[in-house]
Amino acid sequence: MTVHTVPTWLRWSWVIPAAFLAVFLLYPLTVLAVTVTSQTSGGLLAALTAPSLWLVAVLAAVQAAASTLLALILGLPLANVVSRYRFRGRALAQALVTVPFVLPTVVVGLAFRSLFGSGLPQGFWLVVLAHAYVNLAVVARIVGAQWAQHSGDYENVARTLGATRWRAFVDVTLPSLRSAIVASAAIVFVFSFTSLGIVLLLGDATTRTLESQILRQTSVILDFPGAAATAIVQLLVVTLVLLLGAAAARRSPTRRSAPLDLRPMPASVTGRIAVRATAALGALVVLAPVLALVLASLRGARGWTLGWWTSLGSIDAGTTRLGPPLDAIGISVAYALATAVVAAIVGGLAALTAVSSGRARVVALVAIIPLGVSAATIGLGTLLAFGRPPFDLRASGLLIPIAHALVAVPLVVAVAAPGLRSTDTRLAAVAATLGARPTRAFWTAYGTVIRVVMLASAALAGAVSLGEFGAAAFLGRATDPTVPVQIVRLLGRPGEQSLGVAAALAVVLVAVTLILVLIVDRWGSTERRQHRERALS
Amino acid sequence: MRHRTAAHTISRTTSVAVIALVTATVLAACGGQESAAPETSTVRLLAHDSFVVSEDLIAELKADTGITLEILSGSDAGTMVAGAVLAAGSPTADVMFGIDNTLLSRALDASVFEAYTSPELGSVVPALREDTGGGFVTPIDYGDVCINIDNAAMDAVGVPAPTTLDDLIDPRYRDLLVVQDPGTSSPGLAFLLATIARYGDGWPEYWSALRENGVSVAGSWTDAYYGEFSGGGEGTRPLVVSYATSPPAEIVYAEEPKPTTPSTSVMTDGCYRQVEYAGVLAGTANPAGARTVVDWLLSEQVQADVPLSMFVFPAREGVALPEVFTAFAATVDEPLSLPADEVAANLQAWLAEWGTAMGR
């Protein structure tokens, strides 16, 4: 049906993402696999059949399922309110939702500790709560992007025909959001299933993940066959979940729609209160740990102090003896921008394959697989492939944005694909019948969606980079730490200054994230408005 | 004609000279690269997260030897060593610092290092001088993992601070101790090794007793110290596994005006000694520069910088310690330790056994 409106170049959009994944994912993994098998003889099969491995997998799956459910319960109302209604503070609320996603896990862990005290039982539920908190942005952003395009006309029809509000929601709204909900649920599940920092900080014996097992196996006992077996199981489970998610998303009906403008607040008083209350509650949930950080950044052994904030500019308070802690902000922002550009291009092109016909669609599926490759595996593989001759990229500073982009690309695909798939292609057909060339026709239909979706996903990719710790600590230069690396190093030594400066730096990280996301969101809404104006004229 | 011939001859001579000069320059440049003349070489130092050295020392190294030091971050020591073991023979750096005695034999087995005996080795304290992994690494610093005590919180409990490992399983100290998971934390592993060194085959019973006495197991030092230890932040437990040098760090990283005494102290029994080494990575393109950096790490200036940069003790003999160290860092007279090869051979089994003892 869309054959006439698909420009030729679109058929080749898979080349760049495929090349990126081949060079920066498959090649490093191959180098790692060859190295490990050449150094160790056997042991892989024995490790794969160890019952303890599968027990951890099952426990992690139960934990991830609970985390996903809670993230959806908390995230869906937020997605509805924040991405659809026009009210004062909406942009801020939308940006705030992204904050938990960028907080380094060690910071989230300590903030949860200080919020819930030592009185709360450790373990399963605290981990689930923290995972739901961190992944709010994934649900709110991915589902919100689709919900924003949902006009609500069909619900009105259903209501006129006598359906209750709930029935209309369940029978009309939910099915039309299904692909986004499933896509975000799959990602939250995968993030929770492969979680490391939060599990180490807040977990107990029952809340181990395969990722924490891999850390133990590589970094403590140097059991590489065991680690390889664990990494393989993790990759299998994650790939299975992502494929199931993609299949479910594909089966769901997608209503063709164009991006819509934000709607006015509901007419009824209760409706308005509900919208405001949801947004406020969401902001409160997001901000509670941040407030704990703000307090920690202002408290010393002798009461309130601004000392930790002024120390941000002092070399002595840093961990490098070369520059003050604040230097890390510039480094992190530079990596985040580079990651956003790389991930938006690679992920965007991969997502485009999802709307093109033919076998190239596979790339959109393959592009989400890096989520399942354990971080330690990616780190070691990248180090062996690109950290030494003949391909020594370490000095170039490129390894970190590349590693971050690998994590971000799947998110970009997840954000972009549902929006692209549900775009009204009739516009392109109309343009084509009016004599537009395929590229022009394609741009008429997809232009705005692509720009809006690319901006949203670039913001998410930047957020991934801002909060990432493992790759930055493993592939970087010790002399230019990112903010999370600086924070983790500060929290790795005693002294109230270490804790206070780390908290202040985390608050700065939150502020930087908010500013970046606000800028990108504003840009996106300008695009939408211009599109609407063009459509009206 | 004569002129022409002369001119011709001159121009030929000039060309030959130019060619010779160019050739000589190119050869010299190539030769310079191959022999890594110290005048302009860069040495990549792979170090763990906690490695810190003052900027002026790096500048001094450059001024004295021409070496530009590039410090690569290897994350925590364990992850760094894992990467080095996999890259053995074709390394990602020229020299590695920060591998400790629990990990050393794994790296030696994988031939990570090139043999090198630093001329500075003679200046190392006698106890560590022989500790070179058979001539492959050089001890740079050492520290002790010990139980730390939050003095005020301990007083509030109303029992005297514990003085031995045995005290920790005394019901008087129920629910007071937080340790780290030895499977994910370096001090946690050191504490497990301390109990193995002390109790021999009876160590699982000791841990069962600790468990019955309400020990809490945190995932990392950060979580234990700032999350559960009362002396670090929000926690409630007055006893934590940390370092003998944590009390001076509490003073150095305190708000001005600095307190005159630390709020924490150290139990000097049951401490496990960690020694950190540096070594030239086998297969480095710049072995000469790498050796110079090992010597530099053991030089008097860098060794004097080590205490306040990394909160460990210098391996070099006779280095003056900062006052905050001499006053408040605990001196451990009889640290516990285990032979590196014994640790390497048994670690996996010990961790599994520990898991069983702790019901994990």
Interface residues (C-beta under 8 A of the other chain):
Chain A: L32 T35 V36 Q39 V106 G109 L110 R113 S114 G117 S118 V199 L200 L201 G203 A205 S212 L215 R216 T218 S219 V220 I221 L222 D223 F224 A296 G300 A301 R302 T305 G307 T319 T320 R321 L322 A376 G379 L380 L383 L384 G387 R388 P389 R394 A395 G470 A473 F474 L475 G476 R477 A478 T479 P481 V485 V488 R489 L491 G492 R493 P494 G495 E496 Q497 S498 L499 G500
Chain B: A47 D49 S50 F51 V52 V53 S54 E55 E70 I71 L72 S73 G74 S75 D76 G78 T79 V81 A82 G83 V85 L86 A87 A88 S90 P91 T92 L103 R106 A110 D181 P182 G183 T184 L189 G219 S220 W221 T222 D223 Y225 Y226 G227 E228 G232 G233 E234 G235 T236 S242 S246 A249 E250 I251 V252 Y253 A254 E255 E256 P259 S263 T264 A285 S309 F311 L347 Q348 L351 M358 G359 R360
